[in-house]
Amino acid sequence: MTEKTVIIKSALDARQVAFFVQTAGKFQSDIKIAIDNKKVSAKSIMGIIALEMAEGQRANILAEGSDEEAAVNELAAALS
C-alpha cells in the first residue's frame, strides 16, 4: 500500500472533480481518498463530491495494486 498526504490548494468545482475521478480511473489500483473521518473511492464522483474538499484541508491518498505509486503521485499532484 502506498499513501501520501497533501494539502488541497483550492476547492474542487464539478469539472475538477470529474477530471480527478477520470484520472483515478486510469489506474488499476484500488484508490481511496480520506479527509478527516471520511474515506471514499477516488473513482467515485459522488464520493469525491461528498468529501466537500476545501482549500487548505489535509487529504490522504491511499492506493493498493500494481500501479499504486504512480496513482498516488499523479492524484497528489492534481490536488496540490
C-alpha positions, -999 to +999 in steps of 0.1 A: +000+000+000+012+035-009+000+066+009+006+103+005-007+133+024-013+166+006-027+200+014-055+209-010-046+240-029-081+250-039-117+237-036-128+215-065-157+225-087-177+199-106-154+200-136-123+195-115-140+166-096-148+149-129-111+153-140-099+139-107-122+109-110-112+104-146-075+105-137-081+079-109-099+057-133-068+053-155-052+032-128-058-005-119-052+000-082-079+004-056-076+041-047-091+058-017-090+094-005-096+103+031-103+137+047-110+139+084-130+107+092-144+103+057-129+078+033-142+073-003-132+057-035-112+082-057-131+067-087-165+078-074-178+112-084-205+112-057-179+101-031-155+129-040-183+155-040-194+142-006-159+149+008-165+187+002-128+193-004-118+228+007-087+249+003-062+241+030-076+207+040-053+178+046-061+148+023-047+113+025-045+094-008-041+056-004-037+031-032-032-006-033-024-025-065+001-029-094+003+008-102-003+022-067+028+045-066+021+062-099-016+066-090-008+083-056+017+106-072-005+117-100-035+123-079-015+141-052-002+164-080-037+171-091-047+183-056-016+202-046 
